[in-house]
Amino acid sequence: QKEVEQNSGPLSVPEGAIASLNCTYSDRGSQSFFWYRQYSGKSPELIMSIYSNGDKEDGRFTAQLNKASQYVSLLIRDSQPSDSATYLCAVFQAGTALIFGKGTTLSVSS
Amino acid sequence: EAGVVQSPRYKIIEKKQPVAFWCNPISGHNTLYWYLQNLGQGPELLIRYENEEAVDDSQLPKDRFSAERLKGVDSTLKIQPAELGDSAVYLCASSSVLGTGELFFGEGSRLTVL
């Protein structure tokens, strides 16, 4: 059974702080890794993808991947109240569909 | 470019009644997915289509759920008969490239079974 594990939270940070969200996965054959953001009552939207070990930065967002440890993380710098949402970690392996974790709820207080 | 369109957005039915959800993917997207999302959970795959072919339906409860994607474009997901435990959000998503995890989701169809 392929699994993607996330701490459900809630993770609470003050405005301007760094939010750190973590994810582990069980299938070593996984090839691609994604972070989706889901606002309450809305559908998931892709915010970051990462395919190789290391860091990938996009604006205030940095995705980190360590395949040896089967670990993916998302850092949000200068967190804003508009970042308050559920963040879904998702893992993809060729020939299968995207597998999602349960999500981590982030709350940014002003 | 229009996004993934789903209907209805909300549906309330009595248990044992049938229900159907419709999805129109982004134009040109060959891969279409139906996911189920329960409150506080991540989306779970029900079925994946490559064009008209259902390539992964292993998680679809075939005793009561069925799906079709005629002509490789629109898709319909049906539940008959519905059970109380089917209350959830049914998400349709599409992607343009085979073998990618970059999905575009519709707004979802929220089902309540009474």
Interface residues (C-beta under 8 A of the other chain):
Chain A: V4 S8 S32 F33 F34 K42 S43 P44 E45 L46 S49 L88 A90 V91 F92 A94 G95 T96 A97 L98 I99 F100 G101 K102 G103
Chain B: Y33 G40 Q41 G42 P43 E44 L45 R48 D56 L91 G99 T100 G101 E102 L103 F104 F105 G106 E107 G108
